[in-house]
Amino acid sequence: LLFSDTIYDEDEVLLALAEQLGTFTQLVGGETHVHVLLPPLESLAQVEETIVRDKAVESLRILAPQHSTTDLETYFVPTVKRLAQGDWFTSRTSASGLISVCYARVSNHVKGELRQLFKTLCQDDTPMVRRAAASKLGEFAKVVEPEYLRQELVSLFTNLANDEQDSVRLLAVEAGIAMAGLFRHEDLEQQMMQTLRSATEDKSWRVRYVVADKLVELQKAVGSEITKNDLVPAYCSLLKDPEAEVRAAAASKLKDFCNSLPVDTREQIIMSQILPCVKDMVGDMNQHVKSALASVIMGLSPLLGKDNTLEHLLPLFLSQLKDDYPEVRLNIISNLDCINE
């Protein structure tokens, strides 16, 4: 027991150290000497305890902008390279979080090296490393030049989104949704949409859940044509998903998704494609799905107008007011004010 306590204490000390070193710039003589803080943080970024590694990376990310351009290339980038090429997966996972923070301010030659490092991390044999790289792909995409975004990062995204591990795929899909806003709509259709479409039918419910959860963000990035052609069918498919967690996530986005539909075709899309799915969900076997739906279904009323509300929505509201689960009834009552709009 005493031994395990000692180890626990040691991790606590290392965690505190990893955090504090990020605030030491003035104590080592200001920004001209900030690089002396890199070696201890490099060591901490390789330890076994995840929380310590993450804190060390956080501190390194804070220190990166405090380096001059020369010091970035002389001290910071070599630190990132050593971590990225380390024997232990722990150091390689840490490297993923450090590439984007120094990329913008280094020379073109060094940028090329950093892109290659990131590519290698995305293809690492260890799932934990690929997972770390996938989680930083969206962030890296925002600092990479447009030509490399199209030439290099799209293929990294496609590979990660088709990874054998669902934990990698779901992070890649999240990154892809973040990347979507960086493309012109025609490029997006050609380069990204096929992969994102496939994610809505992924064999892992966890990946489909991420799509359901982030669909409104994607909708705002892709514009009206892709929304009508791709996202509406995808959304309807998620509303009918076999996994209750996914249906609940999709249901909770009903109001936001419908609000963001193209105004000229919104009513027609809701009435012909989305409302039939919603009608089925009112009788869902899962209380969480029904509860999620009940908390937002009233939001359709202002979008569909008085006549449609009376004819199509009111019967659904009344049915939910008689539901066996009190939370469903409560959520309907709590949102009655939407009807007055």
N, C-alpha and C positions, 0 to 999 in steps of 0.2 A: 504493500500500500504506500509506504513511504517513498519507494522508488518511483511509482507512477505519479505521485504528488510532485516529485522533483521535476519530472519530465514536463508535467503540466505547467509548473512554474516557469520552466525554461522557455516554453512556447510563449507564455505571457510576456516574459522579458523581451524575447525576440520581436514580438508583435509591437510592443511599445517602442523598441529601438527602430524598427522599420518605419513606424509612423513619425517619430521625432526627427529622424535624419532628413526628412523632407522639409523640415522647418529650420535647418541649421545654416542656411546660406550666409547670413550675417555673422554667425559665430566662426566661420572659417575664413573670413576676410572678404565677404561679398561675392558678387557674381564672377569676378575674374578667377576666383579659386573654387568655384562651386564643383568643379570636376573631382575634387578630392573626396567628395561624398559618394562617388559612384562605386568604388571597390567594395565597401561594406554592404551597400544596397544590392550589388551584383551577387554577393554571397547569399544574402537573405532571400533573393529572388529564386534561389535554387533549393531551398530547404524543403523538407517533406510536407510540413504543415501548410495546407492550402491558404489558410487565413493570413499567415505570415508572408507567404509569397505574394499574395494579392496586395497586401499593404505596402510591400517593398516596391511593387510595380507602380502602385498609386503615387508613392513618393518620387520615383524616377520620372513619372509623367509630369509631376509638378516641377521638377528640376530641369527638365529638357528645355523649356522656353527661356530659362535663365542663363543658358550657355550662349556664347557668341557663336556665329556661324563656323568659325575656325575650330573652336573648342568642341562643337557638335561633331565635326568630322574627325577631330583628333582623339577625343575621349569617349563621347556618348555612342557614336555609331559602332566603334570597335566593341564596346560593352554589349550592344545589341547583337552583334555578330557572334560573339563568344557564347551568349545565352542561346541563340538560335541554332548553333552548331554543337551544343553541349551533349554529352553522352546520356545524361539523365533526362527523361521526359519532363521533369519538373522545370528545368531551365528553359526548355524549348517552349513550354506553355507560356512562361513569363515573357518570352521574346515577342510573341504576337501582339501584346498590348503596348509595345514600345516603338513599333515601326512608324505608325501614323504620326506620332507626336514630333518626330524629327524630320519626316520626309520633306515637308514644304521648303525647308531652309537649307538643304544641302545641294551640292552640285549635281548636274545631270548624270554624271558617271556614278556617283554614290546613290542617286535615286534608282538607277538601273540595278545596282547591287541589292538595294532594299526590296525592290519588287521581286527580284529573284529569291531572296530570303523568304519573303512572304509566301511565294509560290511553293517553295520547298516545305514550309510549315503546313500548308494546305494539303500537301501530299504525304505527310508524315505517316509512318506505319502505325503509330500509337493513336488510338481514337481520342484520347484526352488532348493531344496536341492539335489534331484536326478540329476538335470542338472549340478549342481556344482561338484558333485561326478563324473559324467560321463566325465566332462571336464578335470578331473585330473587322470582318470584311466590309460591313456597311460603313464603319468609321473610316477605314482606309480608302474606300471608294470616293469619299468626299474630298480627299486631299490629292488624289491621283489625277493627272492630266486627262482630259476627255479621250484622247486617242488611245491611251493605255487602258482606260476604263473599258473601252469597247474591245480592244485587241487582246487584253490579258485578263482583266478581272471577270469578264462575263464567263469565260471558260472555267475559271476557278469556282465561280458561283454554281455553274451547271454541274461540275463534278461533285462539289460538296452537297448540292441538293439531291444528288443521286447516290450519296454515300451509303454503305451497307448499314451504318449505325443510325438509328432514328434520332438519337440525341445530337448528331452532327447535322442531319437533314433539317431538323426543326430550327436550328440556329442559322443555317444557310438560308432558309426561307425567310426568316426574320430579316436577315441582311439583304436579301433580294428585294424585299418590300421597301426597305430603306433606300436601296439603290435606284428603285424605279423612278423616283423623282428627279434623278440626274440625267435622264434620257429624254430626247424628243420622242413624241408618241409613236412616230413611224419606226424609229430604231428600237423602241421598247417592244413593239409587236414582233419585230423580226428576231430580236436577240434574247428576250427575257420571258415573254408571256407563255411560251410552250412549257417551260420548266415550272412556272408558277401555277399554270393550269393543272399540271400533273400533281402538284402538291395537294390540291383539293381532293384528290382521289388516292392519296398516299395510303399504303397498307397499314401504317401506324396512326392510330387515332391522335397521338400527341402532335404529330405534324399537322394533321387536319385541324386540330384545335388552334394551333398558332395561326393558320390561315384565317380561321373564323374570327379570332381575336383581333387580327391586324387588318382585316379586309377593308375597313373604312379608310385606314391610312393609305392602302394601295389604291382605293377608289379615287382619293383626292389627287394621287400622283398621275394616274393614267389617262384621265380625260373621259369624255362622254362616249366616244365610239367603242373603246375597249371595255368600258363599263357595261354598255348594252350588250355587246357581243360575247364577252367573256365572263365578267364578274357577276352579272345577274344569274346566268345558269349555274355558276359556281356557288353562289349564295343559296340558291334553291336546293342544290345538292347537299349543302352543309346543314340546311334546315331539316333535311330528311335523313341525316347521317345515322347509321346504326348505333353509334356511341352517344349516350345521353350527355356526357360532358361537352361534346362538340355541338350537339343541338342547342344546349343551354347557352353556350358562348355565342353561337350564331343568332339565337333568339334575342339575346341582350343587345345586339347591334341593330335590331330591326328599325328602330326610329332613326338612328344616325345614318344607316345605309339608305333608307328611303328618302330622307331629307336631302342627301347628296346626289340623288339621281338627276339626270338632265331634266330640267323643268318642263320642256315641251312634250316629253314622253313619259313623265313620271307617273301620272295617274294610270295610264294604259299599262305600264309595266307592273305596277303594284296590283292592279285588278286582275290582269291576265296570268301573271307568273308567280307573284309573291303571295297574294292573298290565299290562293288554294292551299299552299304549304302551311300558312298560318292557321287556316281552318282545321287542318289535320292536327296541328300541334295543341290546339285547345283541349283535345282529348288525349294528350300524350300520357303514357303510363308513368312517366317520371315527374315527381313533384317539383324538382329543381328546374326542369325545362319549363313546366307550366308557370312557375313562379317568375322565372326570367322573362317569359313572354308577357305575363300580366303586368310587369313593371314598366313595359314600353309600348304595349299594343295601342294604348290610348293616343300615342303620338301620331298614329296614322290618320286620325280623325281630321285634323286641320289640313292634311295633304289631300284627302279624298273628298272633302266638302260634305255638306249637310245630307244630301240625298243618299250618297253612297254609305255614309255613316249609319243612317237610319236603316237602310236596306241590308247592308252587308256586315257592318261592324257591331251594331247594337245586339244582334242575336249572340255574337261571340262574347261580348261583355256580360250579358245576362247569364250565359252559360258559365262563365268564370266566377260570377258572383255566387253561384250555387256549388262551386267546387268543394270537394271534401277537405282540401287542405286550407287551413286558415290563412296561411301566408299568401296564397293565390288571391283569396277574397280581399285581403288587406291591400295588396298591391293595386288591385283594380280601384278600390275605394279611394286610395291615396292619390290616384291620378285622374280623378273625374274632371278636374278643372280643364284638362285638355279638350274636352268635348265642347266647352263654351267658346273656344277659339274659332 
